[in-house]
Amino acid sequence: MLHSMSTTVEAASERSAAEVNEEIRALWRRSGGTLTTEQREEYQRLVLEWAMAAPDSDQAA
């Protein structure tokens, strides 16, 4: 099954960290715990997107 996802972090960063985190969790569930090379590339892109969407930890009270 192909998913239509953005391939750039900039375009996809409009999603919340929670939304991206859910996609990361779904990727791991689909993979059965072992990522293929293609899935690993997707995971790396998602982690970068999540980091851009996550609140800045220095500003947390």
Helices and strands as residue ranges (DSSP letters): H 9-12, H 17-31, H 37-53, G 57-59
